Amino acid sequence: MNKQQLKILMVLATLAALAFVVPKSGSFVVLLATRALAFAILAMSLDILLGFTGLASLGQAAYFGVGAYLTAILATKYHFGMGWDFWLVVMFGVLIGAGLAAVFGLFAIRAGGVYFLMITLALGQCVWGLAYRWNSLTGGDNGINMTGRPNFGLDLSDEVTFFYLVLAFFSVSLVLMYLLVRSPFGRSLEGIRERELRMQILGYNTWLHKYIAFIIAGGFGGLAGVLWALTNGHVSPETVVLTTSVDALLMVVLGGAGTLVGAPIGAVIVFGLREYLSTLVPWWQYVLGSVYVLTILYLPTGLMGIPERIRQARASSNNTATKSGEVKKLASVPSL
């Protein structure tokens, strides 16, 4: 069994454990796990850009927000999406996230590095401004309160049932993104991340590859927004604020960029620490910030990079021991 097959088996075992353990752990844990899984889809979508394409975006909250607002507006103003039409809302959320990313990508993809970062930040803030100012549609600063969840044979008002649905969406999203990054297209994205000029010389249209990846990430961000609106029951400008994009970015870095499964690990840790620390100390933000800083300084490859660093340390130790043994043997040889 190779390392890739072992990782797949570990992911499957983890998902099975979640499906078994979380529903038996109380309503608070069920709600926390549901929120973490919904947000993890957003973090994984950002990993497509950051970890596999080399594009650090601070605008991912925009697609998350439009998916969430679409769900809330359709449910409260038009009573749409509360039955079997829920599946249409999911499709619309993906499409509106991808569509907005298609528009924003025309401006952002032409830049690179810190300029790309600032453009995505500015575009994301534009969406936040619309959510804050468009009172007649978005409710302004008060946001939109949802009255319930869909019932289409499955009563999603039951927390455990809804958890299983979000877990299913997360699993499907993980599989689809895994197939994407393992495909020839995904390998091309990794080539662009490592050396874009070389990929251009080889004949690849790097702008188009990055643009498609940007749209795909936006689509998954819209899906995460739909699930988040139903999980949280409230959508406001706080959903599309810069902090949401920063949280997703830090989750990816904490778990390990370019690993895909590192993003949900980071999401679970951040949500768990945030809820636990906030009950202990009023300055929990500083503790969480310290975790981010220490990770970046001493674990730049994230938590998923720990096994590789251990292997490298063992290999280095073995090489040192081998060289030391060879030196001792040479020293013991009598000179002529």
Order of alpha helices (4+ residues) and beta strands (2+ residues): alpha-alpha-alpha-alpha-alpha-alpha-beta-alpha-alpha-alpha-beta-alpha-alpha-alpha-alpha
